[in-house]
Amino acid sequence: MITTETAQSISFTALEQALSAARLTAYRQSGANPTEAIARYRWNSALCGALQPVLGHLEVAFRNSLHRAIATLRQRSDWYNTPGLLSQRETDTVKKAQEELAKVNKSTAPDNIVATLQFGFWTSILSRDYERKLWPQLLLKVFPHVPRTNRTRHFVMNRMNVLRGLRNRVSHLEPIWHWADLLQKYQELRDAISWFDPSLLHLIDITYNFEKIYALGPAYYAIKITP
């Protein structure tokens, strides 16, 4: 880790040009000087870096569990081709995924389709549009370890949509450092992963250190800044 004592000086003007002044504005809250702003930016980048693979675990577990459950219910691995099952928006999304795979000469087999469809598609399956078609009969099959008090489509949908929003911000390195509930969001992420299988949390505990990075704070990421 680069610290203030060992880092070479970096021009704030150069950073503004590279990152854009507008992007750095969020890090200059409360009258932060350039050194504090860049420390916050680097801390935010570290937080996003620690969260991204954890969010990836959630997305993969979610899509695979939902895919297996619907495939079993509909008795076909390409359940997304079942007439009348998907709303028009989701049907169009599947068609686009098939076209993208075809463009690069990849098979449109179910495994490839599932891997190509993005988080937004899977969370849309939790919407009210599918209340009678899929829920609540699939709830325990998709989320076998969700606590009884949270065992509703509405609760699970809200949680997944919140985490999808977090994923989108993290993927684009958007500011999250200033969120008062960031640690709570991280716990909600861990909880959601455990809904599929609590043992998945061992992957996080061994590999990633979000809580340690959060505890370090921005001062740890300070480097020397020149005008």
Order of alpha helices (4+ residues) and beta strands (2+ residues): beta-alpha-alpha-alpha-alpha-alpha-alpha-alpha-alpha-alpha-alpha-alpha-beta
